[in-house]
Amino acid sequence: MSHTVGVREAQKQKTRKALMDAALVLLEHQSLSSLGLREVTRAVGVAPTAFYRHFRDTADLGVALVDEALGGLHAVIRATLAATGDSAERIDSTVGLIARHVHAYPAHVRFITRERHGGVERVRTAIGEQLSLFADEVAAWLATQPDCAAWCEDDRRMLAHVYVDHMVMTASAFLEAEPYGAERVGAAASLARRQLRLVSLGRRHWLD
């Protein structure tokens, strides 16, 4: 019996993943608010009723895509923040991380950048919550840095949100640049590094 249950659960997870993957492909050229569940089930080759075994509606599917797109980034961001090196090395590491992530997961990045201000409230909220968690982690790291140790908590959180917003903006810039080749990607990376250097300079003199 346990073997049968295990097989069924594996098949259920396989179908769920197939629905999510199909939705990402369909969302390349449309927003989540215009996506129909029948489009998704047709792409997977299952009956529309099968959709409801995995998601309550397309908004529920969207929230699952947010978790898939952003949930795994927390460990990567913590590792980047913990990396040794001066500010320039950390900036290079951060921009490189974003570039590699966009290259590896363009559909996920496109979904997040489009739906962050999209028409599905539950998805907007889920994205906002994940980005707020990123900001919490960055703010906690800033509290350990000598040039921010004397800052008040509100100022550290303000700066943390600047960094997170810049991360999303840079990911969007890489996504737009990738189809045009290495030169455009390089230009996007250069701009992102310059912007972060400017933020770093301001950070050092904030209490002046």
N, C-alpha and C positions, 0 to 999 in steps of 0.2 A: 504493500500500500504506500509506504513512504517513498519508494522509487517512483511510483506513478504520480504522486503529488509533486515530487521534484521535477519530473519531466514536464508536467503541466505548468508549473511555476516558471520554468525556463522558457517554455513556449510563450507564456504570457509576457515575460520580460522582453523576449525577442520581438513580439508584435508591438509592444509599447515603444521600443526603440525604433522600430521601422516607421511607426506613425510620426515620431518626433523628427526623424531624419527626412521623411517625405515633406513634412511641414516646413522644415528649413529650406528645402529646395524650392518649394512653392512660394515661400516668403522672400525669395531673392528679388521678385518683381512686383510684390504687393505688400500691403500692411496686414497685420494680424486681424484688424477690424473688418477687412474685406474677405478674409479666408473662410471658406465653408468646410465643414467637417466632411461633406461628401467628396470634396476635392481630395482631401487627405486620404480617406479610406479607398477611394478609387485608385490613387497612386500606389497604395500598398497592396491592393487586391483583396480587401476584406469588405464585409458588409458594413453599411453605416452603423448598424446596431452594435457592432464590435467596438466601435469607438468608445461607447459608454462603459465598457468594461475597464477602461483605462483612465478616462478623463470625463469630467462632468460636462465640459463644454470647451470651446476653443480658447477661452480665457484660462482655463485650468491647464490646457496644453501649453499655453504661452508661459505660465508660471513655471512649469516643469522645464521649459527651454531656458528660462532665466537661471534656474538652479544649475542646469547642465553647463551653461555658458560661463557663469561667474563663480559658482560654488568652489570649483577646483583651483581658483586663482589665489585663494587666501594663503595657502602654503607657499606658493611661488613668491608672493609679495613679501611674506615674512622672511623668506630666504634672501631676497634682494635687499631688504632693509638691514638684515644682519650682516651682510657682506662687508668685509674690511675694505679699506681704501679711502682716498680723499674724495672730495665732492665731485671732481671731474670724472673720476673712475665710477662713482656711484651713478652719476648722470648717464654716462655711456652704457653702464649695465642696465639701467632702467629703460632707456630708449631701445636698446637691443632686445630686451625682454618683450617689450610691446610689439616691436617689428616681427619677431619670431612667432609670437602668439597670433598676430593678424595673418601671417603667411600660412600658419598651420590650421587656423579655424576661421576663415573669412566669413562663412555663413553665420556663425555664432556672433561675430563682431558686428556684422551688418544688422542682424536682428536686434542686438542691444542698442546700437546707436540710433536705429530707426524708432524702436518702440519705447525708448527712454522718455520721449515726449509724444508718444502715440495716443491712439484713441481708446485703448483698453485700460481702464483704471487699475484693475488688479495687477496687470503686468507692469504698469508704471510704478505702482507701489512696491512690487517685488524687486524691481531694478533699483529703486531708491533705497530700499532696505539693505540690499547687498552692497551698494556703493557706500552707504553710511557705515556698514561694518568695516569696509576697507579704510574709511576715514578714521574710525576708532583705532584700528591697528597702527595707522600712520601717526595719529596723535600720541598714542602710547609710546611709540618709538621717538618722537620728537621730544617727549618729556625726559628722555635719557641723554639728549644731546646737549653739550655745554652751552651752545649759543641759543638754546631755547629753554634751558632749565629755569630761568627766572620769569618766563612768560606766564601769563595767566592761562587757565585751561581753555577759556573761550578763544583766545588768540591762537593757541595751538590747534584747536579744532578748526578754526577758520583756515589756517595754513594747510592743514590736512585735507580739507575739502578742495582747496586750490590744487593740490597735487593730484587728487583723485579726478577732478574735472579735467585737468590737463592730460591725464592718462587716457580718458575717454576721447578727448579731442584729438590726441595724437593717434590713437587707434583708428579713428575715423579718417584722419589724413593719410595714414598708411593704406587703408582700404581703398581710398580714391586714387592713390598714386600707383598701386601695384600693377594695374593693367597697362600702364604707360612705361614700365620698365625700371631698370636699376637707377637711372639718373633721377627720375622723379621721386623714387623711394629715398634715395640719398638726400635729396633736397628737403624732403619731409623730416628726415632724421636730423639733419643739420638745424632746421628751424626749431625742432623740439628741444634739442640740446641747448640752443641759445636761449630759448624761453626759460628753461629750467635754471640756467646759469643766472639769468636776470632775477628770478625768484630767490635763488640762493644769496645773491648780493643784497637784496632787500631784506631777507631774513636776518642777515648778520647785523644790520643796522636798525632793526625794527624798534628797539628800545631807546635809540638815540633821540 
